[in-house]
Amino acid sequence: MYKRHVPEPIPEENTEVWSCTNNDCNGWMRTGFTFSGEPSCPLCDSSMSQEIRMLPVLNAAGSSFPGTRS
């Protein structure tokens, strides 16, 4: 009858991020999306520290991942 479509896995990679140092806040941002050398948290205004997280790969504007339609 109907074939269940299995989505392709989203590629992930280790990514440098800034993470909020306040234990009550979950704020973080990718290093490439900051406007200053040492940003403050946009949610609580605390200091941030660098760490690495496994995140989905962001493709460059105008390009697509192999096997996907534009």
Distance bins in CASP14 RR format, pairs under 12 A and 6 or more apart:
PFRMAT RR
TARGET T0000
AUTHOR 0000-0000-0000
RMODE 2
METHOD distances of the structure
MODEL  1
7 67 0 0 0 0 0 1 0 0 0 0 0
7 68 0 0 0 0 0 1 0 0 0 0 0
8 65 0 0 0 0 1 0 0 0 0 0 0
8 66 0 0 0 0 1 0 0 0 0 0 0
8 67 1 0 0 1 0 0 0 0 0 0 0
8 68 1 0 0 1 0 0 0 0 0 0 0
8 69 0 0 0 0 0 1 0 0 0 0 0
9 56 0 0 0 0 1 0 0 0 0 0 0
9 57 0 0 0 0 0 1 0 0 0 0 0
9 65 0 0 0 0 0 1 0 0 0 0 0
10 54 0 0 0 0 0 1 0 0 0 0 0
10 55 0 0 0 0 1 0 0 0 0 0 0
10 56 1 0 1 0 0 0 0 0 0 0 0
10 57 1 0 0 1 0 0 0 0 0 0 0
10 58 0 0 0 0 0 1 0 0 0 0 0
10 59 0 0 0 0 0 1 0 0 0 0 0
10 65 0 0 0 0 1 0 0 0 0 0 0
10 68 0 0 0 0 0 1 0 0 0 0 0
11 54 0 0 0 0 0 1 0 0 0 0 0
11 55 0 0 0 0 0 1 0 0 0 0 0
11 56 1 0 0 1 0 0 0 0 0 0 0
11 57 1 0 1 0 0 0 0 0 0 0 0
11 58 0 0 0 0 0 1 0 0 0 0 0
11 59 0 0 0 0 1 0 0 0 0 0 0
11 65 1 0 0 1 0 0 0 0 0 0 0
11 66 0 0 0 0 1 0 0 0 0 0 0
11 67 0 0 0 0 0 1 0 0 0 0 0
11 68 0 0 0 0 0 1 0 0 0 0 0
12 53 0 0 0 0 1 0 0 0 0 0 0
12 54 1 0 1 0 0 0 0 0 0 0 0
12 55 1 0 0 1 0 0 0 0 0 0 0
12 56 1 0 1 0 0 0 0 0 0 0 0
12 57 1 0 0 1 0 0 0 0 0 0 0
12 58 0 0 0 0 0 1 0 0 0 0 0
13 30 0 0 0 0 0 1 0 0 0 0 0
13 52 0 0 0 0 1 0 0 0 0 0 0
13 53 0 0 0 0 1 0 0 0 0 0 0
13 54 1 0 0 1 0 0 0 0 0 0 0
13 55 1 0 0 1 0 0 0 0 0 0 0
13 56 0 0 0 0 1 0 0 0 0 0 0
13 57 1 0 1 0 0 0 0 0 0 0 0
13 58 0 0 0 0 1 0 0 0 0 0 0
13 59 0 0 0 0 0 1 0 0 0 0 0
14 30 0 0 0 0 0 1 0 0 0 0 0
14 31 0 0 0 0 0 1 0 0 0 0 0
14 51 0 0 0 0 0 1 0 0 0 0 0
14 52 1 0 1 0 0 0 0 0 0 0 0
14 53 1 0 0 1 0 0 0 0 0 0 0
14 54 1 0 0 1 0 0 0 0 0 0 0
14 55 0 0 0 0 1 0 0 0 0 0 0
14 56 0 0 0 0 0 1 0 0 0 0 0
14 57 0 0 0 0 0 1 0 0 0 0 0
15 28 0 0 0 0 0 1 0 0 0 0 0
15 29 0 0 0 0 0 1 0 0 0 0 0
15 30 1 0 0 1 0 0 0 0 0 0 0
15 31 1 0 0 1 0 0 0 0 0 0 0
15 32 0 0 0 0 1 0 0 0 0 0 0
15 33 0 0 0 0 0 1 0 0 0 0 0
15 50 0 0 0 0 0 1 0 0 0 0 0
15 51 0 0 0 0 1 0 0 0 0 0 0
15 52 1 0 0 1 0 0 0 0 0 0 0
15 53 1 0 1 0 0 0 0 0 0 0 0
15 54 1 0 0 1 0 0 0 0 0 0 0
15 55 1 0 1 0 0 0 0 0 0 0 0
15 56 0 0 0 0 1 0 0 0 0 0 0
15 57 0 0 0 0 1 0 0 0 0 0 0
15 58 0 0 0 0 1 0 0 0 0 0 0
16 28 0 0 0 0 0 1 0 0 0 0 0
16 29 0 0 0 0 0 1 0 0 0 0 0
16 30 1 0 0 1 0 0 0 0 0 0 0
16 31 1 0 1 0 0 0 0 0 0 0 0
16 32 1 0 0 1 0 0 0 0 0 0 0
16 33 0 0 0 0 0 1 0 0 0 0 0
16 34 0 0 0 0 0 1 0 0 0 0 0
16 48 0 0 0 0 0 1 0 0 0 0 0
16 49 0 0 0 0 0 1 0 0 0 0 0
16 50 1 0 0 1 0 0 0 0 0 0 0
16 51 1 0 0 1 0 0 0 0 0 0 0
16 52 1 0 1 0 0 0 0 0 0 0 0
16 53 0 0 0 0 1 0 0 0 0 0 0
16 54 0 0 0 0 0 1 0 0 0 0 0
16 55 0 0 0 0 1 0 0 0 0 0 0
17 27 0 0 0 0 1 0 0 0 0 0 0
17 28 1 0 1 0 0 0 0 0 0 0 0
17 29 1 0 0 1 0 0 0 0 0 0 0
17 30 1 0 1 0 0 0 0 0 0 0 0
17 31 1 0 0 1 0 0 0 0 0 0 0
17 32 0 0 0 0 1 0 0 0 0 0 0
17 33 0 0 0 0 1 0 0 0 0 0 0
17 34 0 0 0 0 1 0 0 0 0 0 0
17 39 0 0 0 0 0 1 0 0 0 0 0
17 48 0 0 0 0 1 0 0 0 0 0 0
17 49 0 0 0 0 1 0 0 0 0 0 0
17 50 1 0 0 1 0 0 0 0 0 0 0
17 51 1 0 0 1 0 0 0 0 0 0 0
17 52 1 0 0 1 0 0 0 0 0 0 0
17 53 1 0 1 0 0 0 0 0 0 0 0
17 54 0 0 0 0 0 1 0 0 0 0 0
17 55 1 0 0 1 0 0 0 0 0 0 0
18 27 0 0 0 0 1 0 0 0 0 0 0
18 28 1 0 0 1 0 0 0 0 0 0 0
18 29 1 0 1 0 0 0 0 0 0 0 0
18 30 1 0 0 1 0 0 0 0 0 0 0
18 31 1 0 0 1 0 0 0 0 0 0 0
18 32 0 0 0 0 1 0 0 0 0 0 0
18 33 0 0 0 0 1 0 0 0 0 0 0
18 34 1 0 0 1 0 0 0 0 0 0 0
18 35 0 0 0 0 0 1 0 0 0 0 0
18 36 0 0 0 0 1 0 0 0 0 0 0
18 37 0 0 0 0 1 0 0 0 0 0 0
18 38 0 0 0 0 1 0 0 0 0 0 0
18 39 1 0 1 0 0 0 0 0 0 0 0
18 40 0 0 0 0 1 0 0 0 0 0 0
18 41 0 0 0 0 1 0 0 0 0 0 0
18 42 0 0 0 0 0 1 0 0 0 0 0
18 43 0 0 0 0 0 1 0 0 0 0 0
18 46 0 0 0 0 0 1 0 0 0 0 0
18 47 0 0 0 0 1 0 0 0 0 0 0
18 48 1 0 1 0 0 0 0 0 0 0 0
18 49 1 0 0 1 0 0 0 0 0 0 0
18 50 1 0 1 0 0 0 0 0 0 0 0
18 51 0 0 0 0 1 0 0 0 0 0 0
18 52 0 0 0 0 0 1 0 0 0 0 0
18 53 0 0 0 0 0 1 0 0 0 0 0
19 25 0 0 0 0 1 0 0 0 0 0 0
19 26 0 0 0 0 1 0 0 0 0 0 0
19 27 1 0 0 1 0 0 0 0 0 0 0
19 28 1 0 1 0 0 0 0 0 0 0 0
19 29 0 0 0 0 1 0 0 0 0 0 0
19 30 0 0 0 0 0 1 0 0 0 0 0
19 31 0 0 0 0 0 1 0 0 0 0 0
19 34 0 0 0 0 0 1 0 0 0 0 0
19 39 0 0 0 0 0 1 0 0 0 0 0
19 41 0 0 0 0 1 0 0 0 0 0 0
19 43 0 0 0 0 0 1 0 0 0 0 0
19 46 0 0 0 0 0 1 0 0 0 0 0
19 47 0 0 0 0 0 1 0 0 0 0 0
19 48 1 0 0 1 0 0 0 0 0 0 0
19 49 1 0 1 0 0 0 0 0 0 0 0
19 50 1 0 0 1 0 0 0 0 0 0 0
19 51 1 0 1 0 0 0 0 0 0 0 0
19 52 0 0 0 0 1 0 0 0 0 0 0
19 53 1 0 0 1 0 0 0 0 0 0 0
20 26 1 0 0 1 0 0 0 0 0 0 0
20 27 1 0 1 0 0 0 0 0 0 0 0
20 28 1 0 0 1 0 0 0 0 0 0 0
20 29 0 0 0 0 1 0 0 0 0 0 0
20 39 0 0 0 0 1 0 0 0 0 0 0
20 40 0 0 0 0 1 0 0 0 0 0 0
20 41 1 0 1 0 0 0 0 0 0 0 0
20 42 0 0 0 0 1 0 0 0 0 0 0
20 43 1 0 0 1 0 0 0 0 0 0 0
20 44 1 0 0 1 0 0 0 0 0 0 0
20 45 0 0 0 0 1 0 0 0 0 0 0
20 46 1 0 1 0 0 0 0 0 0 0 0
20 47 0 0 0 0 1 0 0 0 0 0 0
20 48 1 0 1 0 0 0 0 0 0 0 0
20 49 0 0 0 0 1 0 0 0 0 0 0
20 50 0 0 0 0 0 1 0 0 0 0 0
20 51 0 0 0 0 0 1 0 0 0 0 0
21 27 0 0 0 0 1 0 0 0 0 0 0
21 28 0 0 0 0 0 1 0 0 0 0 0
21 38 0 0 0 0 0 1 0 0 0 0 0
21 39 0 0 0 0 0 1 0 0 0 0 0
21 40 0 0 0 0 0 1 0 0 0 0 0
21 41 1 0 0 1 0 0 0 0 0 0 0
21 44 0 0 0 0 1 0 0 0 0 0 0
21 45 0 0 0 0 0 1 0 0 0 0 0
21 46 1 0 1 0 0 0 0 0 0 0 0
21 47 1 0 1 0 0 0 0 0 0 0 0
21 48 1 0 0 1 0 0 0 0 0 0 0
21 49 1 0 1 0 0 0 0 0 0 0 0
21 50 0 0 0 0 0 1 0 0 0 0 0
21 51 0 0 0 0 0 1 0 0 0 0 0
22 28 0 0 0 0 0 1 0 0 0 0 0
22 40 0 0 0 0 0 1 0 0 0 0 0
22 41 1 0 0 1 0 0 0 0 0 0 0
22 43 0 0 0 0 1 0 0 0 0 0 0
22 44 1 0 1 0 0 0 0 0 0 0 0
22 45 0 0 0 0 1 0 0 0 0 0 0
22 46 1 0 1 0 0 0 0 0 0 0 0
22 47 0 0 0 0 1 0 0 0 0 0 0
22 48 0 0 0 0 1 0 0 0 0 0 0
22 49 0 0 0 0 0 1 0 0 0 0 0
23 44 0 0 0 0 0 1 0 0 0 0 0
23 46 0 0 0 0 1 0 0 0 0 0 0
24 41 0 0 0 0 0 1 0 0 0 0 0
24 43 0 0 0 0 0 1 0 0 0 0 0
24 44 1 0 0 1 0 0 0 0 0 0 0
24 46 0 0 0 0 1 0 0 0 0 0 0
25 40 0 0 0 0 0 1 0 0 0 0 0
25 41 1 0 0 1 0 0 0 0 0 0 0
25 42 0 0 0 0 0 1 0 0 0 0 0
25 43 1 0 1 0 0 0 0 0 0 0 0
25 44 1 0 1 0 0 0 0 0 0 0 0
25 45 0 0 0 0 1 0 0 0 0 0 0
25 46 1 0 0 1 0 0 0 0 0 0 0
25 47 0 0 0 0 0 1 0 0 0 0 0
25 48 0 0 0 0 1 0 0 0 0 0 0
26 41 0 0 0 0 1 0 0 0 0 0 0
26 42 0 0 0 0 0 1 0 0 0 0 0
26 43 1 0 0 1 0 0 0 0 0 0 0
26 44 0 0 0 0 1 0 0 0 0 0 0
26 46 0 0 0 0 0 1 0 0 0 0 0
27 39 0 0 0 0 0 1 0 0 0 0 0
27 40 0 0 0 0 0 1 0 0 0 0 0
27 41 1 0 1 0 0 0 0 0 0 0 0
27 42 1 0 0 1 0 0 0 0 0 0 0
27 43 1 0 1 0 0 0 0 0 0 0 0
27 44 1 0 0 1 0 0 0 0 0 0 0
27 45 0 0 0 0 0 1 0 0 0 0 0
27 46 0 0 0 0 1 0 0 0 0 0 0
27 47 0 0 0 0 0 1 0 0 0 0 0
27 48 0 0 0 0 1 0 0 0 0 0 0
27 49 0 0 0 0 0 1 0 0 0 0 0
27 51 0 0 0 0 0 1 0 0 0 0 0
27 53 0 0 0 0 0 1 0 0 0 0 0
28 34 0 0 0 0 0 1 0 0 0 0 0
28 39 0 0 0 0 0 1 0 0 0 0 0
28 41 0 0 0 0 1 0 0 0 0 0 0
28 42 0 0 0 0 0 1 0 0 0 0 0
28 43 0 0 0 0 1 0 0 0 0 0 0
28 44 0 0 0 0 0 1 0 0 0 0 0
28 46 0 0 0 0 0 1 0 0 0 0 0
28 48 1 0 0 1 0 0 0 0 0 0 0
28 49 0 0 0 0 0 1 0 0 0 0 0
28 50 0 0 0 0 0 1 0 0 0 0 0
28 51 0 0 0 0 1 0 0 0 0 0 0
28 52 0 0 0 0 0 1 0 0 0 0 0
28 53 1 0 0 1 0 0 0 0 0 0 0
28 55 0 0 0 0 1 0 0 0 0 0 0
29 35 0 0 0 0 0 1 0 0 0 0 0
29 36 0 0 0 0 0 1 0 0 0 0 0
29 37 0 0 0 0 0 1 0 0 0 0 0
29 39 1 0 0 1 0 0 0 0 0 0 0
29 40 0 0 0 0 0 1 0 0 0 0 0
29 41 0 0 0 0 1 0 0 0 0 0 0
29 42 1 0 0 1 0 0 0 0 0 0 0
29 43 0 0 0 0 0 1 0 0 0 0 0
29 48 1 0 0 1 0 0 0 0 0 0 0
29 50 0 0 0 0 0 1 0 0 0 0 0
29 51 0 0 0 0 0 1 0 0 0 0 0
29 53 0 0 0 0 0 1 0 0 0 0 0
29 55 0 0 0 0 0 1 0 0 0 0 0
30 39 0 0 0 0 0 1 0 0 0 0 0
30 48 0 0 0 0 0 1 0 0 0 0 0
30 50 0 0 0 0 0 1 0 0 0 0 0
30 51 0 0 0 0 0 1 0 0 0 0 0
30 52 0 0 0 0 0 1 0 0 0 0 0
30 53 0 0 0 0 1 0 0 0 0 0 0
30 55 1 0 0 1 0 0 0 0 0 0 0
30 56 0 0 0 0 0 1 0 0 0 0 0
30 57 0 0 0 0 0 1 0 0 0 0 0
30 58 1 0 0 1 0 0 0 0 0 0 0
31 37 0 0 0 0 1 0 0 0 0 0 0
31 38 0 0 0 0 0 1 0 0 0 0 0
31 39 0 0 0 0 1 0 0 0 0 0 0
31 48 0 0 0 0 0 1 0 0 0 0 0
31 49 0 0 0 0 0 1 0 0 0 0 0
31 50 1 0 0 1 0 0 0 0 0 0 0
31 51 0 0 0 0 1 0 0 0 0 0 0
31 52 0 0 0 0 1 0 0 0 0 0 0
31 53 0 0 0 0 0 1 0 0 0 0 0
31 55 0 0 0 0 0 1 0 0 0 0 0
32 39 0 0 0 0 0 1 0 0 0 0 0
32 50 0 0 0 0 0 1 0 0 0 0 0
32 55 0 0 0 0 0 1 0 0 0 0 0
32 58 0 0 0 0 1 0 0 0 0 0 0
33 39 0 0 0 0 1 0 0 0 0 0 0
33 42 0 0 0 0 0 1 0 0 0 0 0
33 55 0 0 0 0 0 1 0 0 0 0 0
33 58 0 0 0 0 1 0 0 0 0 0 0
34 40 0 0 0 0 0 1 0 0 0 0 0
34 41 0 0 0 0 0 1 0 0 0 0 0
34 42 0 0 0 0 1 0 0 0 0 0 0
34 48 0 0 0 0 1 0 0 0 0 0 0
34 50 0 0 0 0 0 1 0 0 0 0 0
35 42 0 0 0 0 0 1 0 0 0 0 0
36 42 0 0 0 0 0 1 0 0 0 0 0
36 47 0 0 0 0 0 1 0 0 0 0 0
36 48 0 0 0 0 0 1 0 0 0 0 0
37 47 0 0 0 0 0 1 0 0 0 0 0
37 48 0 0 0 0 0 1 0 0 0 0 0
37 50 0 0 0 0 0 1 0 0 0 0 0
38 46 0 0 0 0 0 1 0 0 0 0 0
38 47 1 0 0 1 0 0 0 0 0 0 0
38 48 1 0 0 1 0 0 0 0 0 0 0
38 49 0 0 0 0 1 0 0 0 0 0 0
38 50 0 0 0 0 1 0 0 0 0 0 0
39 45 0 0 0 0 0 1 0 0 0 0 0
39 46 0 0 0 0 0 1 0 0 0 0 0
39 47 0 0 0 0 1 0 0 0 0 0 0
39 48 1 0 1 0 0 0 0 0 0 0 0
39 49 0 0 0 0 0 1 0 0 0 0 0
39 50 0 0 0 0 0 1 0 0 0 0 0
40 46 1 0 0 1 0 0 0 0 0 0 0
40 47 1 0 0 1 0 0 0 0 0 0 0
40 48 1 0 0 1 0 0 0 0 0 0 0
40 49 0 0 0 0 0 1 0 0 0 0 0
41 47 1 0 0 1 0 0 0 0 0 0 0
41 48 1 0 1 0 0 0 0 0 0 0 0
41 49 0 0 0 0 0 1 0 0 0 0 0
42 48 0 0 0 0 1 0 0 0 0 0 0
56 65 0 0 0 0 0 1 0 0 0 0 0
57 63 0 0 0 0 0 1 0 0 0 0 0
57 64 0 0 0 0 0 1 0 0 0 0 0
57 65 1 0 0 1 0 0 0 0 0 0 0
57 66 0 0 0 0 0 1 0 0 0 0 0
58 64 0 0 0 0 0 1 0 0 0 0 0
58 65 0 0 0 0 0 1 0 0 0 0 0
59 65 1 0 1 0 0 0 0 0 0 0 0
59 66 0 0 0 0 0 1 0 0 0 0 0
59 67 0 0 0 0 0 1 0 0 0 0 0
59 68 0 0 0 0 1 0 0 0 0 0 0
59 70 0 0 0 0 0 1 0 0 0 0 0
61 70 0 0 0 0 0 1 0 0 0 0 0
62 68 0 0 0 0 0 1 0 0 0 0 0
62 70 1 0 0 1 0 0 0 0 0 0 0
63 70 0 0 0 0 1 0 0 0 0 0 0
64 70 1 0 1 0 0 0 0 0 0 0 0
END
